[in-house]
Amino acid sequence: MVGLDAFFLLFAWLLLWTPSANANTEKIIFSVPDSPNSALESVIDGSKFNVIGLLSPAESPEKLLLRTELPREFPSESAPHGIDSWVHLKGLKPGARYEVRICWAATTPSDFWLSVHSPHDHKYNSDVYLKISAIADYYTTNATLMDRPEPVLVDIILDEFLLGVLPRSLLNVGLFIVVVAGVAWYAGSKVVQWLDVITTKGLKDKVA
Ligand SMILES: *[C@@H]1O[C@H](CO)[C@@H](O)[C@H](O)[C@H]1NC(C)=O
C-alpha cells in the first residue's frame, strides 16, 4: 500500500511539472527605487519608446499578468537585441523586491532581454518601465518566415517577493513541497518498519 501511495505521489509530482517542459522563461529581479538617488538607470529613448501595456498590483482587481504578442526580428548589427517593447509597472511598493517573468511556447523559438528603468524626468516616482527586447531564434526553409518573423505570444508576469525571498505566486508550490516531504517522510518510516518486520521474521525463521 505504501508503495502505491508513493508511486501516485511521484506521478502527481511529474504531472505538476509537465507544463514547464513545453515553455521557456526569462526573468529579472529588481528593487523599486525609494528615493530619487536610488532611481534606476534611465535609457528610455523617446523614438523607440513603444509602451504595449501595464502591470499593476495597485489596480482593482490587481493586474499581474499581461498576455500579448511581441514584435521580434532576427538580430542585426544595428539591433543585436531585436525590437524593444515597454511595459509600464505602476503602483509598486517603494523599496520592495519584485520579479518579472516572461514565458513563451517552445514552438516559437525566441530570445528575450529584460531590463527595468526609471522614467526620464528625475522627479521621484516609484513607477518603472520594463524593457523587453525580442529576437527570433530559429531557422526555416520558409523564406517568408526568414524574412519577417511573426510576433511571439508571451505571458508577462509581475510577482512580489514576500519578505524579500519568496515570490508570492510560488507560495502554493512551496506548501505543496512541504506536504510532499511530510508524506514521503511518513511513507519512508513505514517502509523501514516493514523491512524491520521481514528481516526479524527472516532471522527467526532461520533460527527455528
Ligand atoms: C511560409 O509561412 C507563412 C506564414 O506562416 C505561410 O503563410 C506560408 O504558406 C509558408 N510558405 C510555404 C512555402 O510554406
The ligand as an SDF file (V2000), in Angstrom:
LIG
                    3D

 14 14  0  0  0  0  0  0  0  0999 V2000
    5.5300   30.2660  -45.0450 C   0  0  0  0  0  0  0  0  0  0  0  0
    4.9650   30.7010  -43.8240 O   0  0  0  0  0  0  0  0  0  0  0  0
    3.8330   31.5570  -43.9760 C   0  0  0  0  0  0  0  0  0  0  0  0
    3.4290   32.0740  -42.6150 C   0  0  0  0  0  0  0  0  0  0  0  0
    3.2480   31.0270  -41.6810 O   0  0  0  0  0  0  0  0  0  0  0  0
    2.7170   30.7710  -44.6560 C   0  0  0  0  0  0  0  0  0  0  0  0
    1.5810   31.6010  -44.8240 O   0  0  0  0  0  0  0  0  0  0  0  0
    3.2090   30.2710  -45.9900 C   0  0  0  0  0  0  0  0  0  0  0  0
    2.2280   29.4530  -46.5630 O   0  0  0  0  0  0  0  0  0  0  0  0
    4.5110   29.4870  -45.8320 C   0  0  0  0  0  0  0  0  0  0  0  0
    5.0600   29.1920  -47.1630 N   0  0  0  0  0  0  0  0  0  0  0  0
    5.4580   27.9630  -47.5150 C   0  0  0  0  0  0  0  0  0  0  0  0
    6.0440   27.8530  -48.8580 C   0  0  0  0  0  0  0  0  0  0  0  0
    5.3420   27.0080  -46.7790 O   0  0  0  0  0  0  0  0  0  0  0  0
  1  2  1  0
  1 10  1  0
  2  3  1  0
  3  4  1  0
  3  6  1  0
  4  5  1  0
  6  7  1  0
  6  8  1  0
  8  9  1  0
  8 10  1  0
 10 11  1  0
 11 12  1  0
 12 13  1  0
 12 14  2  0
M  END
$$$$
